Amino acid sequence: MQIGVQLYTLREPLAIDLPGTFQKIREAGYVFVETAGLYGLTPENYRKELDKTGLKAVACHVRLADVEDRLEETAQMAKTLGATWLVVPSIHKEIYADGWAKVGARLGKVAENVIKKGLKFAYHNHSFEFEPEDGVSGFARLWDAAPETVEVELDVYWAEHAGHDSAQWLRNLAGRVPLVHFKDGKDGIQTPLGEGDLDWVAITAAARLAGVEYAIVELDECPRDPVECVAASLTYLNSLGK
């Protein structure tokens, strides 16, 4: 299992100094990144900046419309960056208002088209997916309905925030959860890993057994300097050992 970082965490410093922030990420010990926008650069120039610092994009967060209505352009962007996965990080309420089974089927069609472009497709959760639908969590209904060509990027913090055991969900989804967002928090405030309430020994063990390929560090909001937060998170993960 490789460790990466979701660049949304670093959106503020990236907007000010993208090359310098890439260098700091690499110096902190990261190699793998997940992108969230190109900051006005072309895919070719963004890739050049990654290459200069030895960073490698493994996945790209994109909107549902990007993979439904603009797939040719979106897929070419990901390929230029060297990424393997296109990941939809969230959807609007009106899309799942008619039930999560319909969402699963819709994402299945997206995955079919993405795979034809030579890439893989995943969906990333927040906490709203876990709200009950006829007594069953929407998250369970989603993955029961979606074909296995739709892979999972499980955000463990949001699963726990919804009152679910993220390690158990990793076990439930074993074999189709190649990407996981490693995110911590305490009292509703997100923190670097190891400073919050999540059980990282249990989560990392479950992630390994589930076949997770990339554990991706992310904070939606940082309590202090974002570079410091992701560096501290990597230091903590390394302290847990292999």
C-alpha positions, -999 to 999 in steps of 0.1 A, spaced: 0 0 0 15 33 -11 9 66 6 -2 97 -14 -18 131 -8 -49 147 -21 -39 181 -35 -72 197 -25 -57 199 10 -30 222 -4 -52 244 -26 -43 277 -10 -5 273 -12 -8 258 -47 -28 288 -59 0 310 -47 31 290 -57 24 257 -74 61 247 -82 72 257 -47 44 238 -30 51 207 -51 87 209 -40 76 210 -3 53 180 -8 82 160 -22 106 171 5 80 160 31 84 125 16 54 122 -7 57 107 -42 21 100 -52 -6 127 -55 -43 129 -64 -52 160 -83 -82 184 -79 -79 210 -106 -50 223 -127 -47 259 -114 -49 274 -148 -22 252 -164 -26 229 -194 -24 192 -185 10 192 -203 24 220 -182 10 206 -150 27 173 -158 59 191 -164 57 206 -129 50 172 -114 79 157 -132 103 184 -121 98 174 -85 94 137 -89 57 136 -81 34 111 -98 -4 116 -102 -23 84 -96 -59 98 -97 -79 129 -106 -109 142 -88 -134 154 -114 -171 163 -115 -198 139 -127 -204 161 -157 -168 158 -166 -171 121 -171 -206 121 -185 -205 151 -209 -168 158 -214 -152 123 -211 -129 126 -241 -113 158 -228 -113 145 -192 -97 112 -200 -70 128 -221 -62 152 -192 -58 122 -168 -37 103 -193 -14 133 -198 -9 136 -161 -1 98 -159 -31 90 -137 -50 57 -136 -83 67 -120 -110 93 -126 -128 99 -93 -161 117 -87 -158 131 -52 -194 141 -46 -228 145 -62 -257 169 -57 -287 158 -37 -311 159 -67 -290 131 -83 -296 107 -55 -331 119 -46 -347 89 -64 -326 64 -46 -290 51 -44 -297 21 -66 -303 44 -95 -271 62 -88 -252 29 -88 -266 20 -122 -257 55 -135 -222 52 -122 -219 18 -138 -225 34 -172 -199 60 -165 -174 33 -155 -181 14 -187 -173 44 -208 -142 54 -187 -128 19 -190 -132 21 -228 -108 51 -226 -82 29 -208 -88 43 -173 -105 32 -141 -134 49 -123 -142 54 -86 -166 72 -64 -156 90 -32 -180 94 -3 -188 120 23 -213 113 51 -246 120 33 -244 87 15 -248 68 48 -282 84 55 -308 55 57 -330 47 28 -359 24 38 -339 13 69 -307 6 50 -278 30 46 -277 46 12 -240 37 10 -249 0 12 -276 4 -14 -251 22 -37 -225 -6 -36 -251 -33 -39 -264 -18 -71 -232 -5 -87 -213 -30 -108 -178 -39 -96 -164 -18 -125 -173 12 -102 -145 12 -77 -146 27 -42 -125 56 -28 -136 52 8 -131 83 29 -127 68 64 -133 101 83 -167 107 67 -177 71 72 -169 75 109 -186 109 110 -217 92 99 -215 67 127 -201 38 108 -170 16 114 -147 25 85 -125 -6 91 -156 -28 87 -165 -11 55 -130 -17 42 -135 -54 49 -170 -53 33 -156 -37 2 -124 -58 -1 -113 -62 -37 -130 -31 -50 -115 -4 -28 -82 5 -44 -81 41 -31 -88 53 5 -88 88 19 -69 88 52 -84 117 72 -86 122 109 -106 145 132 -117 153 167 -148 170 179 -158 179 144 -125 195 135 -102 177 110 -66 171 121 -34 156 108 -34 118 112 -28 106 147 -42 138 163 -78 128 161 -101 100 172 -98 74 144 -82 40 151 -54 40 126 -40 6 136 -74 -10 128 -79 11 97 -44 4 82 -47 -33 89 -81 -35 73 -69 -14 43 -40 -38 37 -63 -68 39 -88 -51 15 -62 -47 -11 -60 -9 -10 -33 3 -34 -31 39 -24 -39 55 10 -43 92 2 -39 117 30 -65 145 29 -78 173 51 -107 193 38 -98 221 62 -64 224 79 -61 236 115 -26 250 107 -3 253 77 -14 227 51 21 216 42 28 210 79 -4 190 83 3 166 54 40 163 65 29 154 101 4 129 87 30 111 68 54 111 97 26 95 118 18 68 92 55 59 90 56 56 128 30 28 125 55 7 106 50 -15 75 
